[in-house]
Amino acid sequence: MVIPPISLLAGREIVLRDEYLNKLKEQVFGPGSNRDLNTATCDCRKEPLSTALDQAKTAPFLSEKRLIIIDHIDTLKA
């Protein structure tokens, strides 16, 4: 399966979102413990978007890929 570079999850179903994210992490990282080291979450209600962009620029640690999760992106102002 091809993993898209960007996925947009919208809605209030937290359980479905978490299930999708867990499957995505397994596809991106496979089995192993580097998953948490290479996953970053940015909450746009508390942090500027630049935080997520800085994480995206950071090289992965003992992995080929990084996963950046941006929560509440709809709260950003133009």
Biopython code that builds the backbone (N, CA, C, O; Angstrom):
import numpy as np
from Bio.PDB.StructureBuilder import StructureBuilder

atoms = [
    (1, "MET", "N", (0.829, -1.182, 0.000)),
    (1, "MET", "CA", (0.000, 0.000, 0.000)),
    (1, "MET", "C", (0.878, 1.252, 0.000)),
    (1, "MET", "O", (1.878, 1.325, 0.714)),
    (2, "VAL", "N", (0.494, 2.217, -0.797)),
    (2, "VAL", "CA", (1.216, 3.473, -0.878)),
    (2, "VAL", "C", (0.719, 4.384, 0.250)),
    (2, "VAL", "O", (-0.484, 4.564, 0.433)),
    (3, "ILE", "N", (1.655, 4.945, 0.989)),
    (3, "ILE", "CA", (1.301, 5.835, 2.087)),
    (3, "ILE", "C", (1.314, 7.262, 1.559)),
    (3, "ILE", "O", (2.341, 7.728, 1.065)),
    (4, "PRO", "N", (0.174, 7.972, 1.657)),
    (4, "PRO", "CA", (0.146, 9.342, 1.154)),
    (4, "PRO", "C", (1.004, 10.255, 2.022)),
    (4, "PRO", "O", (1.099, 10.041, 3.231)),
    (5, "PRO", "N", (1.636, 11.279, 1.424)),
    (5, "PRO", "CA", (2.475, 12.175, 2.223)),
    (5, "PRO", "C", (1.667, 13.022, 3.196)),
    (5, "PRO", "O", (2.190, 13.444, 4.227)),
    (6, "ILE", "N", (0.395, 13.276, 2.881)),
    (6, "ILE", "CA", (-0.476, 14.068, 3.750)),
    (6, "ILE", "C", (-1.838, 13.384, 3.819)),
    (6, "ILE", "O", (-2.394, 12.982, 2.797)),
    (7, "SER", "N", (-2.365, 13.259, 5.032)),
    (7, "SER", "CA", (-3.718, 12.744, 5.241)),
    (7, "SER", "C", (-4.477, 13.753, 6.074)),
    (7, "SER", "O", (-3.927, 14.295, 7.033)),
    (8, "LEU", "N", (-5.730, 14.020, 5.730)),
    (8, "LEU", "CA", (-6.572, 14.931, 6.486)),
    (8, "LEU", "C", (-7.677, 14.125, 7.141)),
    (8, "LEU", "O", (-8.454, 13.454, 6.461)),
    (9, "LEU", "N", (-7.745, 14.193, 8.454)),
    (9, "LEU", "CA", (-8.799, 13.523, 9.201)),
    (9, "LEU", "C", (-9.698, 14.603, 9.795)),
    (9, "LEU", "O", (-9.232, 15.470, 10.535)),
    (10, "ALA", "N", (-10.969, 14.548, 9.473)),
    (10, "ALA", "CA", (-11.913, 15.552, 9.975)),
    (10, "ALA", "C", (-13.068, 14.847, 10.663)),
    (10, "ALA", "O", (-13.486, 13.766, 10.250)),
    (11, "GLY", "N", (-13.574, 15.463, 11.708)),
    (11, "GLY", "CA", (-14.708, 14.901, 12.422)),
    (11, "GLY", "C", (-14.421, 14.768, 13.898)),
    (11, "GLY", "O", (-13.332, 15.093, 14.371)),
    (12, "ARG", "N", (-15.413, 14.288, 14.616)),
    (12, "ARG", "CA", (-15.311, 14.218, 16.072)),
    (12, "ARG", "C", (-15.137, 12.808, 16.596)),
    (12, "ARG", "O", (-15.138, 12.601, 17.810)),
    (13, "GLU", "N", (-14.991, 11.850, 15.729)),
    (13, "GLU", "CA", (-14.846, 10.457, 16.147)),
    (13, "GLU", "C", (-13.412, 10.178, 16.565)),
    (13, "GLU", "O", (-12.589, 9.784, 15.739)),
    (14, "ILE", "N", (-13.115, 10.376, 17.817)),
    (14, "ILE", "CA", (-11.761, 10.211, 18.346)),
    (14, "ILE", "C", (-11.296, 8.764, 18.216)),
    (14, "ILE", "O", (-10.133, 8.511, 17.901)),
    (15, "VAL", "N", (-12.193, 7.821, 18.457)),
    (15, "VAL", "CA", (-11.819, 6.405, 18.394)),
    (15, "VAL", "C", (-11.390, 6.027, 16.975)),
    (15, "VAL", "O", (-10.381, 5.345, 16.790)),
    (16, "LEU", "N", (-12.148, 6.464, 15.986)),
    (16, "LEU", "CA", (-11.798, 6.167, 14.595)),
    (16, "LEU", "C", (-10.485, 6.841, 14.204)),
    (16, "LEU", "O", (-9.669, 6.259, 13.490)),
    (17, "ARG", "N", (-10.290, 8.066, 14.674)),
    (17, "ARG", "CA", (-9.037, 8.764, 14.391)),
    (17, "ARG", "C", (-7.849, 8.020, 14.979)),
    (17, "ARG", "O", (-6.832, 7.830, 14.312)),
    (18, "ASP", "N", (-7.981, 7.601, 16.227)),
    (18, "ASP", "CA", (-6.887, 6.887, 16.884)),
    (18, "ASP", "C", (-6.596, 5.555, 16.208)),
    (18, "ASP", "O", (-5.437, 5.160, 16.085)),
    (19, "GLU", "N", (-7.643, 4.858, 15.769)),
    (19, "GLU", "CA", (-7.441, 3.594, 15.041)),
    (19, "GLU", "C", (-6.678, 3.845, 13.746)),
    (19, "GLU", "O", (-5.751, 3.107, 13.415)),
    (20, "TYR", "N", (-7.067, 4.888, 13.012)),
    (20, "TYR", "CA", (-6.390, 5.214, 11.763)),
    (20, "TYR", "C", (-4.925, 5.564, 12.020)),
    (20, "TYR", "O", (-4.035, 5.101, 11.306)),
    (21, "LEU", "N", (-4.683, 6.381, 13.042)),
    (21, "LEU", "CA", (-3.306, 6.779, 13.341)),
    (21, "LEU", "C", (-2.447, 5.580, 13.744)),
    (21, "LEU", "O", (-1.278, 5.501, 13.366)),
    (22, "ASN", "N", (-3.011, 4.662, 14.498)),
    (22, "ASN", "CA", (-2.251, 3.461, 14.883)),
    (22, "ASN", "C", (-1.902, 2.616, 13.661)),
    (22, "ASN", "O", (-0.785, 2.111, 13.554)),
    (23, "LYS", "N", (-2.851, 2.462, 12.743)),
    (23, "LYS", "CA", (-2.572, 1.712, 11.509)),
    (23, "LYS", "C", (-1.541, 2.440, 10.656)),
    (23, "LYS", "O", (-0.667, 1.814, 10.056)),
    (24, "LEU", "N", (-1.649, 3.764, 10.606)),
    (24, "LEU", "CA", (-0.700, 4.553, 9.829)),
    (24, "LEU", "C", (0.708, 4.419, 10.410)),
    (24, "LEU", "O", (1.673, 4.245, 9.665)),
    (25, "LYS", "N", (0.829, 4.498, 11.724)),
    (25, "LYS", "CA", (2.136, 4.345, 12.368)),
    (25, "LYS", "C", (2.731, 2.972, 12.069)),
    (25, "LYS", "O", (3.934, 2.852, 11.840)),
    (26, "GLU", "N", (1.897, 1.946, 12.071)),
    (26, "GLU", "CA", (2.392, 0.599, 11.781)),
    (26, "GLU", "C", (2.870, 0.496, 10.339)),
    (26, "GLU", "O", (3.872, -0.163, 10.064)),
    (27, "GLN", "N", (2.165, 1.140, 9.420)),
    (27, "GLN", "CA", (2.571, 1.106, 8.018)),
    (27, "GLN", "C", (3.835, 1.931, 7.784)),
    (27, "GLN", "O", (4.704, 1.539, 7.005)),
    (28, "VAL", "N", (3.931, 3.066, 8.457)),
    (28, "VAL", "CA", (5.088, 3.935, 8.258)),
    (28, "VAL", "C", (6.337, 3.340, 8.884)),
    (28, "VAL", "O", (7.397, 3.306, 8.259)),
    (29, "PHE", "N", (6.212, 2.868, 10.131)),
    (29, "PHE", "CA", (7.383, 2.440, 10.878)),
    (29, "PHE", "C", (7.553, 0.930, 10.973)),
    (29, "PHE", "O", (8.654, 0.450, 11.241)),
    (30, "GLY", "N", (6.483, 0.175, 10.757)),
    (30, "GLY", "CA", (6.556, -1.268, 10.955)),
    (30, "GLY", "C", (6.650, -1.581, 12.437)),
    (30, "GLY", "O", (6.512, -0.691, 13.276)),
    (31, "PRO", "N", (6.882, -2.827, 12.753)),
    (31, "PRO", "CA", (7.019, -3.166, 14.166)),
    (31, "PRO", "C", (8.346, -2.651, 14.716)),
    (31, "PRO", "O", (9.368, -2.704, 14.032)),
    (32, "GLY", "N", (8.330, -2.163, 15.925)),
    (32, "GLY", "CA", (9.570, -1.663, 16.520)),
    (32, "GLY", "C", (9.314, -0.542, 17.496)),
    (32, "GLY", "O", (8.187, -0.072, 17.652)),
    (33, "SER", "N", (10.363, -0.127, 18.140)),
    (33, "SER", "CA", (10.220, 0.867, 19.199)),
    (33, "SER", "C", (10.567, 2.285, 18.763)),
    (33, "SER", "O", (10.431, 3.206, 19.567)),
    (34, "ASN", "N", (11.003, 2.500, 17.539)),
    (34, "ASN", "CA", (11.360, 3.842, 17.080)),
    (34, "ASN", "C", (10.148, 4.677, 16.714)),
    (34, "ASN", "O", (10.276, 5.851, 16.369)),
    (35, "ARG", "N", (8.987, 4.080, 16.788)),
    (35, "ARG", "CA", (7.742, 4.745, 16.413)),
    (35, "ARG", "C", (7.528, 6.028, 17.225)),
    (35, "ARG", "O", (7.229, 7.076, 16.653)),
    (36, "ASP", "N", (7.677, 5.952, 18.537)),
    (36, "ASP", "CA", (7.447, 7.125, 19.380)),
    (36, "ASP", "C", (8.545, 8.171, 19.220)),
    (36, "ASP", "O", (8.287, 9.366, 19.364)),
    (37, "LEU", "N", (9.744, 7.740, 18.928)),
    (37, "LEU", "CA", (10.851, 8.680, 18.745)),
    (37, "LEU", "C", (10.701, 9.521, 17.479)),
    (37, "LEU", "O", (11.243, 10.622, 17.384)),
    (38, "ASN", "N", (9.967, 8.994, 16.519)),
    (38, "ASN", "CA", (9.836, 9.658, 15.223)),
    (38, "ASN", "C", (8.420, 10.155, 14.947)),
    (38, "ASN", "O", (8.065, 10.436, 13.802)),
    (39, "THR", "N", (7.622, 10.260, 15.993)),
    (39, "THR", "CA", (6.277, 10.806, 15.868)),
    (39, "THR", "C", (6.195, 12.066, 16.714)),
    (39, "THR", "O", (6.518, 12.048, 17.901)),
    (40, "ALA", "N", (5.764, 13.153, 16.101)),
    (40, "ALA", "CA", (5.603, 14.420, 16.822)),
    (40, "ALA", "C", (4.171, 14.903, 16.636)),
    (40, "ALA", "O", (3.583, 14.744, 15.566)),
    (41, "THR", "N", (3.623, 15.489, 17.683)),
    (41, "THR", "CA", (2.268, 16.033, 17.633)),
    (41, "THR", "C", (2.309, 17.509, 17.964)),
    (41, "THR", "O", (2.957, 17.922, 18.926)),
    (42, "CYS", "N", (1.618, 18.299, 17.169)),
    (42, "CYS", "CA", (1.523, 19.740, 17.384)),
    (42, "CYS", "C", (0.052, 20.100, 17.531)),
    (42, "CYS", "O", (-0.746, 19.821, 16.636)),
    (43, "ASP", "N", (-0.313, 20.713, 18.645)),
    (43, "ASP", "CA", (-1.679, 21.177, 18.884)),
    (43, "ASP", "C", (-1.724, 22.663, 18.538)),
    (43, "ASP", "O", (-1.143, 23.481, 19.251)),
    (44, "CYS", "N", (-2.398, 23.012, 17.466)),
    (44, "CYS", "CA", (-2.400, 24.396, 16.981)),
    (44, "CYS", "C", (-3.156, 25.350, 17.903)),
    (44, "CYS", "O", (-3.089, 26.564, 17.714)),
    (45, "ARG", "N", (-3.875, 24.823, 18.897)),
    (45, "ARG", "CA", (-4.501, 25.708, 19.882)),
    (45, "ARG", "C", (-3.470, 26.236, 20.868)),
    (45, "ARG", "O", (-3.668, 27.288, 21.476)),
    (46, "LYS", "N", (-2.363, 25.503, 21.030)),
    (46, "LYS", "CA", (-1.365, 25.855, 22.033)),
    (46, "LYS", "C", (-0.014, 26.245, 21.442)),
    (46, "LYS", "O", (0.764, 26.955, 22.079)),
    (47, "GLU", "N", (0.263, 25.780, 20.221)),
    (47, "GLU", "CA", (1.573, 25.982, 19.616)),
    (47, "GLU", "C", (1.410, 26.568, 18.217)),
    (47, "GLU", "O", (0.407, 26.308, 17.552)),
    (48, "PRO", "N", (2.376, 27.349, 17.769)),
    (48, "PRO", "CA", (2.310, 27.849, 16.388)),
    (48, "PRO", "C", (2.608, 26.727, 15.395)),
    (48, "PRO", "O", (3.245, 25.731, 15.741)),
    (49, "LEU", "N", (2.150, 26.896, 14.182)),
    (49, "LEU", "CA", (2.384, 25.902, 13.138)),
    (49, "LEU", "C", (3.869, 25.709, 12.873)),
    (49, "LEU", "O", (4.289, 24.648, 12.412)),
    (50, "SER", "N", (4.657, 26.723, 13.160)),
    (50, "SER", "CA", (6.101, 26.617, 12.942)),
    (50, "SER", "C", (6.717, 25.482, 13.766)),
    (50, "SER", "O", (7.751, 24.931, 13.385)),
    (51, "THR", "N", (6.092, 25.131, 14.887)),
    (51, "THR", "CA", (6.575, 24.005, 15.689)),
    (51, "THR", "C", (6.515, 22.715, 14.876)),
    (51, "THR", "O", (7.469, 21.937, 14.869)),
    (52, "ALA", "N", (5.404, 22.490, 14.198)),
    (52, "ALA", "CA", (5.258, 21.293, 13.366)),
    (52, "ALA", "C", (6.217, 21.344, 12.181)),
    (52, "ALA", "O", (6.782, 20.320, 11.797)),
    (53, "LEU", "N", (6.402, 22.512, 11.606)),
    (53, "LEU", "CA", (7.313, 22.639, 10.470)),
    (53, "LEU", "C", (8.753, 22.367, 10.898)),
    (53, "LEU", "O", (9.513, 21.745, 10.156)),
    (54, "ASP", "N", (9.127, 22.823, 12.077)),
    (54, "ASP", "CA", (10.464, 22.523, 12.594)),
    (54, "ASP", "C", (10.647, 21.025, 12.804)),
    (54, "ASP", "O", (11.709, 20.481, 12.503)),
    (55, "GLN", "N", (9.621, 20.358, 13.315)),
    (55, "GLN", "CA", (9.687, 18.905, 13.493)),
    (55, "GLN", "C", (9.838, 18.202, 12.142)),
    (55, "GLN", "O", (10.569, 17.220, 12.022)),
    (56, "ALA", "N", (9.138, 18.717, 11.133)),
    (56, "ALA", "CA", (9.220, 18.105, 9.805)),
    (56, "ALA", "C", (10.609, 18.251, 9.193)),
    (56, "ALA", "O", (11.019, 17.427, 8.375)),
    (57, "LYS", "N", (11.326, 19.289, 9.582)),
    (57, "LYS", "CA", (12.681, 19.519, 9.066)),
    (57, "LYS", "C", (13.731, 18.681, 9.801)),
    (57, "LYS", "O", (14.859, 18.542, 9.329)),
    (58, "THR", "N", (13.362, 18.132, 10.942)),
    (58, "THR", "CA", (14.295, 17.349, 11.746)),
    (58, "THR", "C", (14.454, 15.953, 11.152)),
    (58, "THR", "O", (13.468, 15.318, 10.776)),
    (59, "ALA", "N", (15.668, 15.486, 11.069)),
    (59, "ALA", "CA", (15.932, 14.151, 10.524)),
    (59, "ALA", "C", (15.374, 13.081, 11.467)),
    (59, "ALA", "O", (15.403, 13.256, 12.685)),
    (60, "PRO", "N", (14.868, 11.981, 10.914)),
    (60, "PRO", "CA", (14.374, 10.897, 11.763)),
    (60, "PRO", "C", (15.502, 10.232, 12.540)),
    (60, "PRO", "O", (16.657, 10.240, 12.115)),
    (61, "PHE", "N", (15.150, 9.664, 13.674)),
    (61, "PHE", "CA", (16.119, 9.006, 14.546)),
    (61, "PHE", "C", (15.995, 7.499, 14.389)),
    (61, "PHE", "O", (14.967, 6.922, 14.741)),
    (62, "LEU", "N", (17.026, 6.861, 13.866)),
    (62, "LEU", "CA", (17.056, 5.407, 13.651)),
    (62, "LEU", "C", (15.864, 4.913, 12.834)),
    (62, "LEU", "O", (15.326, 3.836, 13.092)),
    (63, "SER", "N", (15.466, 5.699, 11.864)),
    (63, "SER", "CA", (14.346, 5.351, 11.001)),
    (63, "SER", "C", (14.515, 6.100, 9.684)),
    (63, "SER", "O", (15.329, 7.018, 9.582)),
    (64, "GLU", "N", (13.750, 5.706, 8.689)),
    (64, "GLU", "CA", (13.792, 6.402, 7.411)),
    (64, "GLU", "C", (12.778, 7.536, 7.341)),
    (64, "GLU", "O", (12.911, 8.433, 6.509)),
    (65, "LYS", "N", (11.760, 7.507, 8.211)),
    (65, "LYS", "CA", (10.661, 8.458, 8.092)),
    (65, "LYS", "C", (10.297, 9.055, 9.443)),
    (65, "LYS", "O", (10.635, 8.521, 10.499)),
    (66, "ARG", "N", (9.589, 10.193, 9.371)),
    (66, "ARG", "CA", (9.010, 10.838, 10.552)),
    (66, "ARG", "C", (7.517, 11.012, 10.298)),
    (66, "ARG", "O", (7.082, 11.129, 9.152)),
    (67, "LEU", "N", (6.750, 11.027, 11.360)),
    (67, "LEU", "CA", (5.311, 11.257, 11.275)),
    (67, "LEU", "C", (4.997, 12.489, 12.111)),
    (67, "LEU", "O", (5.301, 12.530, 13.303)),
    (68, "ILE", "N", (4.392, 13.486, 11.489)),
    (68, "ILE", "CA", (4.013, 14.715, 12.164)),
    (68, "ILE", "C", (2.488, 14.772, 12.196)),
    (68, "ILE", "O", (1.843, 14.725, 11.148)),
    (69, "ILE", "N", (1.910, 14.872, 13.390)),
    (69, "ILE", "CA", (0.463, 14.952, 13.564)),
    (69, "ILE", "C", (0.134, 16.369, 14.003)),
    (69, "ILE", "O", (0.654, 16.850, 15.010)),
    (70, "ILE", "N", (-0.729, 17.038, 13.247)),
    (70, "ILE", "CA", (-1.124, 18.410, 13.566)),
    (70, "ILE", "C", (-2.588, 18.385, 13.978)),
    (70, "ILE", "O", (-3.476, 18.149, 13.160)),
    (71, "ASP", "N", (-2.823, 18.634, 15.263)),
    (71, "ASP", "CA", (-4.187, 18.656, 15.809)),
    (71, "ASP", "C", (-4.762, 20.064, 15.757)),
    (71, "ASP", "O", (-4.042, 21.050, 15.915)),
    (72, "HIS", "N", (-6.062, 20.143, 15.534)),
    (72, "HIS", "CA", (-6.822, 21.403, 15.572)),
    (72, "HIS", "C", (-6.263, 22.436, 14.605)),
    (72, "HIS", "O", (-6.119, 23.612, 14.942)),
    (73, "ILE", "N", (-5.951, 21.977, 13.403)),
    (73, "ILE", "CA", (-5.411, 22.902, 12.390)),
    (73, "ILE", "C", (-6.478, 23.923, 11.968)),
    (73, "ILE", "O", (-6.150, 24.982, 11.434)),
    (74, "ASP", "N", (-7.743, 23.602, 12.208)),
    (74, "ASP", "CA", (-8.823, 24.516, 11.855)),
    (74, "ASP", "C", (-8.857, 25.770, 12.729)),
    (74, "ASP", "O", (-9.581, 26.716, 12.418)),
    (75, "THR", "N", (-8.085, 25.788, 13.816)),
    (75, "THR", "CA", (-8.045, 26.959, 14.687)),
    (75, "THR", "C", (-7.029, 28.000, 14.219)),
    (75, "THR", "O", (-6.957, 29.086, 14.794)),
    (76, "LEU", "N", (-6.251, 27.693, 13.198)),
    (76, "LEU", "CA", (-5.256, 28.650, 12.692)),
    (76, "LEU", "C", (-5.940, 29.811, 11.999)),
    (76, "LEU", "O", (-6.987, 29.658, 11.370)),
    (77, "LYS", "N", (-5.331, 30.963, 12.128)),
    (77, "LYS", "CA", (-5.847, 32.153, 11.439)),
    (77, "LYS", "C", (-5.074, 32.328, 10.141)),
    (77, "LYS", "O", (-3.925, 31.902, 10.025)),
    (78, "ALA", "N", (-5.712, 32.953, 9.178)),
    (78, "ALA", "CA", (-5.092, 33.154, 7.857)),
    (78, "ALA", "C", (-3.830, 33.962, 7.931)),
    (78, "ALA", "O", (-3.197, 34.214, 6.906)),
]
sb = StructureBuilder()
sb.init_structure("model")
sb.init_model(0)
sb.init_chain("A")
sb.init_seg("    ")
for serial, (resi, resn, name, xyz) in enumerate(atoms, 1):
    if name == "N":
        sb.init_residue(resn, " ", resi, " ")
    sb.init_atom(name, np.array(xyz, "f"), 0.0, 1.0, " ", f" {name:<3s}", serial, name[0])
structure = sb.get_structure()
